[in-house]
Structure formats: structure tokens, C-alpha cells
Amino acid sequence: MCGIVGAVSTRNIVPILVQGLQRLEYRGYDSCGVAVHGTGLNKGLTRARSTSRVAELLDQVQTDKLDGVTGIAHTRWATHGVPAVRNAHPHFSHGPGSAESADTRPGRIALVHNGIIENHDQLRAQLQARGYHFSSQTDTEVIAHLVDSVYDGDLFEAVKTAIQQLQGAYAIAVLCKDEPNRVVGARAGSPLILGVGKDGQENFLASDAMALAGVTDQIVYLEEGDVVDLQLGKYWIADKAHKPVQRKVQTVQAHSGAAELGPYRHYMQKEIFEQPRAIADTLEGVEGIVPELFEAANNHAAGKGAFNTFKAIDNVLILACGTSYYSGCVAKYWLESIAKIPCQVEVASEYRYRDSVPNPNSLVVTITQSGETADTLAALRHAQSMGMQHTLTICNVMTSAMVRECKLAYITRAGVEIGVASTKAFTTQLAGLFLLTLALAQSKGRLSEEAEAAYLKEMRHLPVALQAVLALEPQLIAWAEDFTSKENALFLGRGMHYPIALEGALKLKEISYIHAEAYPAGELKHGPLALVTSEMPVVTVAPNDALLEKLKCNLQEVRARGGVLYVLADSDTHISSDEGINVIRMPEHYGALSPLLHVVPLQLLAYHTACARGTDVDKPRNLAKSVTVE
């Protein structure tokens, strides 16, 4: 989850490193730091580290006059070791010797790391026995000392030797004090890219292309097991067998994470209000339902992949994490009711570690905003290893590992999502999944021309419908005022709106830190009703569908026990505000696409509750945007 930036250049690289960290801060913000080969009076390896945000690190490096032409930088999401300066990257190795001498000797190796080293305890014991002193609680410091222990004048060779002893996932960038114009990187299980400088005199490493926006658009996506050697004006790549290899240089127009907020208080609010545009962009060019919509990945020439795949499969397996998992849960209802195809939805981190029965006729669908989610990638590879080769991803990043590894893809066009709590990525995933449902239904002969035309009309109406829902914001602010003092909340839904209740509860706990959980409304009397008091608000998603009358009974169960209801009702549900029941009417009834609309008020409720409670909305505690570790 951490963010890495590295550079070899002829100019002072510190401002570019820190700017890159600012764009990667969505990956983690427990601590940050930068290390460079110093110039002038600060020759040798020098660093600055902070447990504050990257903006404060910028002030620190300016005060310390830190500069250099070669450097590495890191923003951290803590796994091993508390957020403290001693645990902040970059980590130094001073060579073997006592703790006292380490403080006086210059650093020999500087290293940053994203991932988790599973055998760090064993390696730590071995290195301690050889005289290495550890100053942090991290697994990363083990790698720095390990590289130092095998270093013999060639950093590239030392890194290749060291990583052979590592078990787990890593992306690393390494400096050596004896080689001032060199950075070596390596990756296995965590993303890392190479940026080729425009003038041929500098090269970069980063966790993703966003870090290098405005610096270079020439990007090489390093593959699993690659080791890369960056020097002035040149670079070398070795594959997992340590054989020299060429990787394609791609032109990538990465968007800067430093987008203007405009009239909005937070990026999350901005991204909620960008959803009409995001949905319109995601559906742009969709004139009809054809399999070719899912050939956006470069793995297939148009017309050569999706049609045959859709004909061949007889069930769908969805793999995802977090918010993306809830979008998959909604899609299950669509796939089984419209396409009549059995569907199983799995939490990716669970699926990969349990025994399951493979079906080679399954369409394995992964859902991920970043395309780099470690558990989802691992689950995909697990499915492939069991012979399930029909793979498709719904993803927001065309150049991601997930898109490269799946045969088919639908690229959502949410744009850069900076807020940690996902909003527009979720609704665009639902749009992509609904298109997939229709395409599968058509391939199985279960979608008439009349039904296709009706569904497409409804989808084209989504941006306008979303605008009307966003106009409910003042009413959601009033609800949020009631929630501000609460510490618990219950969310209820039925059918395909139960996952929407789950998503609403997740949003509230993510950014307001109110404990919230969601239940199918029919399960209320099987336990959760025991928790209901006037101090526990009950949010209910109440569309006018086949389960409405059942849901009304569940509402009465809450009222009868003194609970306070907050109901999102369609315009024609005949549910009215009364004592103990607060109703917001949705502008219209949305049918099968209702989940896309009903989730928006829940996003706004969570957002305004968090604002009222004074939390850090865009960067909630303990969380990060892109989960690239297990």
C-alpha cells in the first residue's frame, strides 16, 4: 500500500520526489521520507523522515536544504511497526557493528519497500548473528541489511542476490553510497514502474504512473520478478530468472492527483458530484450490446475473444475486495435474474486460501478500481492455476496489472479517485457490470431486442437521474446532524439493495468512525433487533420493488421498539415521515438500475456526518486507497 518514487538525474531531484509522494499519498500516510546522494557539504546518503503528511516533509527538506541528483522516497501505510520516525522509510544499513557505532558511521545502503516480507524474523536473526543492528520494528530494514551483507561493489548484483532470500511481496528501490548515480529496483507481488526521462538523461521508478505526471509520459511496466538498474541516461532490466530482457515503453498520459477541488470541501465530495459525468464517460460509445465491448484489453484483437468466451461459459465467479466486492454482490442479482446465469461472489482474500472446486467453464470476473489490489490479483492467479482461463476484469486503470493479466476487460472511466472512500469508482463498476449482464444475456439468447433497447434507454438516463438524486444533499445534511452524536448505526436492505446497505454502512464507518453494520431486513428479528434503541439510527433502503411490502413490516418492527428510522424511499412507495420515521423520497423509480441511484444518498450521509464530526474525510485513519499488500 505504500508509495515509492526514485530517480537518477542531473538536476536536484528532491522536489520531484516529494511531488511524486504527494500524488501517491493515497497509498498510505502514516509516515513519509526521502533519501538522496547529497551534494556540497551533505555528501553521502542523507535523509529526512516524518510522521506528518508529505506537505510537512516538503517544509522539512527545504529547511534542511536537502538536495541531490539521485534519490528515493516513500509514503507509508504501516504493517510492521507503529507509525514512528524510526519505522519510516527510507531505511539505512550502516553495515555490521554496535548500535553506538552505527549512529556515527555513514549509511551504506538506503532502501524503500512496499509489501510484506514473510520470512523477516528468520532473516533478522541471521543478520543479527552477523553483527547487524536493527533500529526499527519493520520488515523493510531486514532487506536493507541483507543487501548490505551481500554487497561487493555492484548494487545491481547485490539486489539480485538478496531478493532470492526473500519470501513474500515486495517492490523496492535501493541506493548505495559508493554508487552515486544509480538506483536499483525490484518487484514481486507489488507494483513498480520505470519512467524514461524525456531528455535521455534521467530515469525514474514509481509505484504508479500518477507519481510521474508532468515529469515523463514514457512508462515501462515492470513484470513479476523484474529487477531494474537505473543510471544516467540508461537502464537495464533483468527478468525473474535474472536474464536481460526488453520491456515495451508505453506512452501513458497519467493524470495528476493534484486536481483542483473547485467549490468542494473535500475530494470525496467532489467525486460524489462527479458521478453523472463518470457514468456518462463510462457508457460513452455504447450504441448497442455486443461482446466487443469487453475487448478493451490489448490481449485480443476485436472480435476474437469475447464472443467465443461468452458462448463457452455457463457460470460466473466474481472476485473482489471491499467496495468492489459489494458491486459484485449487486451484479449477482442482475446476472441471475436477467442473464439467468449462476453466479458466485467471493471475497478475494478468502477465495485464494480455501479449497474450492474449479470449473473450466466459469467466467472469472475481477473487480478493482486500481487494478493492483494484491488479494484480487492473487485470487485471479489462483483461479487460473486451477484451469479457469476465461477471465475478465472491470477496472478503472487501463494500464494496470489486472488488465494485463485478464483476457477481457471493461475499462470504467471514473477518472482519478483521490478520496480513500470509493464513490464514483463504485457506481461506474456497477454500470460496467450491468453491461456485462446484458452482453451475457444476449450471448445466451435471453435478451430480446425490445429489452435491450429499454435497458439502454434506462442507462442513458442515468446521468440525469443522478443529478436529481444529488439535489437531495440538503436533506442528507439534516440527517447527518442527527447521526453526529451517535456511535452505532444499522443499515437495512432487501434483495439487490442489501449490498447497497452494506456499502452505506462501510462508508459511514470508513470516514466518520461510527460503528455501522448492515443486515438483510428480513434478518432483523434474528439478532440485530436486540440492539435497536432510540440511540441507534436505522437506515433503510426502500425501493418500490417486489419486496417492498415485506420491508414495510420490518420497519414497523423497528418502530415498535423505539427505534428511529431513516428511510430512502422511491416516490411511489407510500411511506411518509412520522414520529420516529424520517423519509427522503427519491425523485423517481429506477427498476433494475436502482442500486446505482440509492447508493448516492448513503455516500452523502456518510460524508456530511464525517464533516460534522471533524474527521479527515479524504484520508481516514488507518486506511489507504490502493491495497497492494495482503
N, C-alpha and C positions, 0 to 999 in steps of 0.2 A: 504494500500500500504506500510505501514511501516513494518519494520523488528524487530522481538523480539527474544531475547535469554535470557535464565535464567538457573541457575544451583545451585544445592546443592551438596557440595563435602567436602572432607577432605584436599584438596590442594588449593593453590592460584588459583582462578578461573578467575581472571581478563584477563589474556592472551587469554584464551579460549573464553570468552565473546566477546572480541574485535575482535578476529579472526572470530568468527561467524558473527559479524556485517559486517566485510569486505565482507563476502560471501553473505550477504543479502543486500548489499548496492544498488543492482539493484532495490530494492523495494522503495527506496527513499533516498535522500542525502541532504535534506535541513538542517538537524542538526542531532546530534547523542549524546549519553550519556550512562553512566554506573553507577550503584549504587550497593554498597556492604555493608554487615555487616563488618565493619572494624576490624582489629586486632591491637594489640600493642597499640600505642598511639592514633590510629584513631578508637577506639571502637565506636559502634553505627552505624547508617546509614550515609555513606559518598558517595559522587557522584562527577562525572566530566562530564561536558557537553560542547558541541562545535557546532558552526555553520559551521565549516570546515568539511572536509571529515574524514572518520574513521582513515585514516593514521595519521592525526594530533591528533586525540583523543588518539591514542596509545602513541604518544610522551608525551601528557599531563598526562596520568595516570602514565607513567614511571617517569616523573619529580615530580609529586605529591606523588609518592610511594604509590599509591592506591593499596591495596590488601585485599583479603577476601576470605572465603571459600563458601560463599553464595552470589549470586548477580543476578541482572537483567540488561539487556542492550537493546538499541533501536536505530534504524536509521529511520529518519522521512521523510515522504512526507507530506508537510503542507496542512491541510484542514482548521482547525480553528486556526487563529493566524499566523502572519508573521514568517518567519524563523528568530528567535532570540533566544538567550540563555534562556531567561525567559520562552519561549514556548517549549524548548527542553525537551524531556523525559530523564530520569525518573523524575516524579513529586513527590514532598513530601507533605504530610499533617503533620502539626505541632500541630494539634488539634485546638479547638476554642480559640480565643484571638485576640488581636490587631495585626496590621501589625508589629509594633515595637517588640512586644514580640515574634512573630513568627520567627523573624530573630535571636533571641538569644536562643530559645528553640530547642532541638534536634528534627529531624524529627521522627515521629512515624510510618508513612506508606510511602512506596515508591512504585510507580506503573508505568508500561509502558502499552501502549494501541495501538492497530491497529483497525481502524474502525471509525464510526461516531455515537455519541450519540445524538439522535434526540430531546430528551427532556432535554438537558443540561441547557437551560435557566431556566426552571421551577425548576430543582434541584438546580441550582446555587442560585436562590432567596431563596429557603428554607434553604439552608446551610448558606448563609449569615445571615439570620434571627437568626440562631443558633450560630452566632459568628465566623464563619469560614472566614478567609481572603484569597482572591484569588490573586495570583501574576502573573498569566498568562492569555492569551486570549483563551486557549484551552478548548475543551470539556472534555479532559482527566483529568484535575485537579479536575473536579467535582467528578469523580469516586474515586479518592484518598481520598478526604474529606468524601465522602459517606461511604467508607469502614471504615474510622476512626470513623465516627459518630456512627456506629453500632458495633464497636469492643468491645468485652467483654472477652478478654483472649484467644480466639480461632480464628485464622485468617481464617481457612477453613470455619467456620460457618459465620464469618463476610462477607466474599466474597459471599457465597451463599445467604445471606440476602440482600446484596447490589445490586446484579445483578437483583434481582426481580423487582427493581425500574427502571431499565434501559430500554429504548426504542431505538432500532437501532441495529447496528452491532458492535461487539467487539471481540477482543482477548486480554486478559490482563494477566500480570504476576505481582504478588504483594509480597512485603516484609513487615515485621513488626519488629521494633527494639527490641521488647520483645521476639521474637522467632527467634533466630539467625541461626537455621539450618532448615529453612522452606521457601519454595516458593509455592504460590498458584496461579494456572492459571485457566482461564475460557474462553470459546469461544461460540459465537453465531453469525453466518454470516461471520466470518473471520477465516482463517485457523490457527491451532495451533497443534503442535505435541509434544509428550513426547518421550524423548530419555532415554533409560535404560542403565546405565553405565555398562561397561564390567566387572568390579570387584565387582559389587553389592554394592558399597559404594558411588555412586554418581548418580544423576539423572538430566535430563536436560529438558528444554522447548525451543521450537523454532518455528518460522513461517513455516519453511520447513526443510526437512532433510539435504539440502545442508549445512546449518549452522553448522551441527554436523559431517560433513565428516571428517574422521580420528579420531574422538572422540568416537563415537559409531555408530554401524550399526543396533542396536536393537531399532526399532521405533514403537510407538503406535500412530495411527491416531485417535485423539480425534474427537468425533462426535458432531453434533449440540447440544448445551446446556450443554455439559460436563463441570464439574468442577474437577480439579485435585489438589491433595495435595502431594507435593514433600518433602520428608525428607531424612535423611541419610540412604541409603540402602533400602528404601521402598517408596511406593506411594499408594495412594487411588484415585479412580475415582468415581464420582457421576454423574448420568445422569441428564437430564433436569428436571426430577421430584425429583432430589436430593436423589435418591435411589442408594446404592452401586452397581457398575457394573464392570464387567471384559471386557477389550478390548484386542483384539489379538495383540501380539507382533510379528512384522514382521522384517525380515532381509532385510534391504534396503542398497544397495550399492550406496550411494549418491556420485555424482561427485563434486569435489571441484570447486568452482567458480574461484579459483586462477590458472586457466590454463595458460600455458606458451604462450606468444604472438609469440614466434619464430621470423620469419623475418618481421612480420607485425607491423605497427604503432599503430593500434587500434584493439580491439576485433571485431568491426563491419567489418573491412576489412578482418580479419581472417575468420569470419563467412560467408562472401560473398564467399570467396575462398574455404570454406568447403562444399559448396553446392553439388558438384559432389559426394563427399563421403556421405553426408547426404541423398541424393536421393538414392544412391546405397544401403545404410543401410536400408532405409525405404521400399525399394522394395525387400530386401533380403528374399529369401524363397518363393516368389510369382511365382509359377510354372504355375498356371492357375487361372482362375476367378471362385472362389467358395464362397458361403456365409460364410463359416467358417473363412474366413479372418477377419471377424468382430466380432469374439467371443474371442478377446484378453482379454476382461474384465472377471473377475472371476465370474460374475453373471450367466453365462451359462456354462454348460458342452458342449464340442464340439458337434456340430450337433443338438443342442436342441433349438437354439434361432433364428439365423439369417435367415435360410431358410423359416421358417414359417412367420417370421416378414415381409420379403421382398415380400412374396406371398400376405400377407394381406393388405399391404398399397397401396394407389392409388395416393398419392401426397407426396411431401417433403416440410417441413418447416425448414429453416436454421436460426439459432440464433447465433449471434456473435457480436463482437465489434472490432473497429479499423481495423488493418491489416487483422485480421481473417475474418471480415465482407467482405472485398474485395475478399478474396479467395472464400467465399461463393457466391459472385456475379458472379465470373467466373464459378463456379460449376453449377449455374442456367442454363447457356447456354449449358453446357455439358448434364445435366440431361434432358433438354427438347429436345435437338437435337439428342442425341444418345439413351437415355433410353425412350424418349417420355413420361416422367412423369412430370406433372405440378409441378413447384417449386416456392416457395415464400421465399424471403430472408429478414430477419428483423434485424434491429439494436436492440440488446437485451434490452438496456436501455429504448427503446421506446415501444417495444412489451409488456413488463410487466405492463405498465401503461396505456394501451389503451384497449378499448373494442374490442374484436375480436371474430370471430365465430369459435369455436373449431370443429375439425374434428377427430374423434377417429381413422380414417384410415390414418392419417398423420404419416409419419416417421419424428420425430423431431430430427434434426441433429444440435448438438452444435459443434462449432469450437473454440478451445482455446489452446494457447501454454502451459500455466501454469496449466490449469485445475482448477484454483482457482479464475478466474475472477468473481467478485461479481455479476455484472449485468447479465452475461450469466448464472451463476448458478441460480439466482433468476428467470430469464426468463424460464429456464428449469422447475423449480418447479411450476411456474405459469401454464405452458402448461400441466404438469402432473396433477395439481389440477383441470383442466378443462376436464380431462378424456383422455388426449393423452398420452398413456402409451408406445407406440413404440418409444424408444429413442436410439440414437446412438451418440457417440462423436468421433471427430477427434482431438486427443490430443497428446501432446509431453511428458506427465508425467504419467506413468503407475499408480503411487500411489496417484494421485490427487483425490480431491473430485468429480470432474466431471466424472472420470472413474468409481468411486464407485457408483455414482448415476444413471448412464445410463446403460441400459440393454446390449447394444452392444458398441463396441469401435474398432477404428483402432488407434494403437499407432504409431505415427511417430517417427523416430529415428534421429531427428536432433541433439541430444545431448544438452548439456547445452548451452544456448544462453545468453551471458553476456551483449552484447550491447543492449541498450534500444530499438533502432530501429530494428524491426524484419526483418530478411533476410532469413536465412535458414529455420526458422520455417514456413515462408510463402510458400516457394516452396515445402517443404515436406507436408504441408497441401494440396496443390494442387495435389500432387501425390496421397495422400490418398483419396481425393475427386474424382479423376479420376477413381481409383479402385472401389470406391463406385458406380459411374455411370455405369461402366461395369457390376458390380455384379447385380445391379438393372435391367439393360437392359437384362441380361441373365435370371433373375428370371421371367421376363415378356415375355420371348421368342422373344426378339428383338435383340439378339446378335448371329450372326452366328459363327460357328467355324472358318471360314476364317477371319471374322472381329476381333474375339478375338485374333487370332494368330498375325494379323497385328498390333493391338494395343499393345499387349505385346512386340512385337519386337521394336516398337517405344519407349515404356517405358524403355526397357533395354538399348536403345541407349542414353537415357537422360544424364547419367554421362559424356559420351564422348562429346555430343553436348554442355553441359555446359562448359566443359573445353575449347572448341573452342570459346565460347562466352566470357569467362573470358580473353582470349587472346586479346580482343578488348580494354583492360584497357588503353593503351597509348592514343588511340583516344578519350576515355572518359575524360582523364585528360585534353586534349586540349579543349574540350567543357567546362569543368569545369572552365577553365581560363576565358572564355567569361562570365560565369554566376557569377563570384565572385563579380563583382561590381553592379549586378542587385538587385532590391528589389522586383520584381514581375516576375512571370513566369506562362505560360499557358500550360497545357498538354492536348493533344487530342488523342482520340482513338475511334474505332467503334466496335460494336458487343462485343465479349468476350474480346477484348482488351481495351474497355472503363474502366473496373475495373482495368486494368494494368496501365492505365493513372492515375486513382485515386490513386493507390498505389505509383506511381512515384512522384506525387505531394505531397503526405503525407510524403514520405521520405525526400524530399527536404526541406519542412517546418520544419519537426521534428529536423533535425540536423544542417541545415545551417541558419535557421530562415529567409529564403526568403519566402515571401508570394507566395504561389502557389495554383492554383486550376485546376481542370480537368473538361472537358466537353466532351460529345459525339461530335465528329467532325461535325456531321450534325446540331448541335445546335449552331454552331459558329455565324451564322448570326442572331440568336435570342437573341443577347445581348453581348456576350464576344468580338465580333469583334470591339466593341466600345473602348475597352481597348488596342487594338493592336497598338503598335508603335515600332520603332527600339530599344527601351529600354525594351521591354517586349518580351523575347525569347519565342518561341512557340515550344514545344517538341511534336513530333507526332510519334505514334506507327503505323507503316505501313507494316503489313504482307501482303503477297500475298494471299488474300482471296477474297471472293465474293464481298466485299465492297471496294476493292482497287480503282477502277475507281471513285467511289463516293468520296473517301478520297482525290484523286488527285485534284478533283475540290475544295475541302476545302482548300488544300494547296495553290492553285492559289489565293483564296480569301485573304489569309494572305499576300502573296507576293505583290498583287496589292495595298495593303495599307501600304507598307513599313515595314511589319513585317519580322523578321528574324527567319527562320525555322531551327529546328534541328530534323532530320528525322532518325528513326531506321527502315531501310527497309530490307526486305528479298532480297536475292541475285538475284532473278528473277523479281523484281518489276519494273525495268527500270526507276528508279528515280535517277537522278545524281546530284552531287554537282554543284552549280552555284552561281551567285550573289544573296545573301540573302537566300540561302538554303544550309545547311550543312548535308551531308548524311553519316551515318555509315551503312555499309552493314553487315547484319547478315550472318554467314557462310553458312547457308542452310535454307530451308523451312521446318517448323515443323508441319504443319497441326493442328490437334486438340490440340496438346500439346504446341503450340506456346506461350501461356501466360507464361509458366514456363521459357522459354528462354528469352522472350522480357523484362521481369521484371529485369533481371540481369544488363543490361546496365544502367537502371534507378537507381538501387541501387548504382552502381559505380559512376554515375554522381553526385548523392546527396553526397556520401562520399567524393569525391575529391573536390567538391565545399565547403563543410564544412571545410575540411582541409585547403583549401586556405583562408577561412575567419577566421580561427583560433578559431573555436568553440570547445566545449568539446564534441567530437563526440560520445563517449560511454555513456555519462551522460548528455544529453541535458537539458537545464534549464527547470524547472517546470514539468518535466516528470518523470515517473518511469516505471519499466519493467512490474511488475505484479499489475494490478489494482484490489485490493481487497476491495475497498470502492466504493460506488455509485458515 
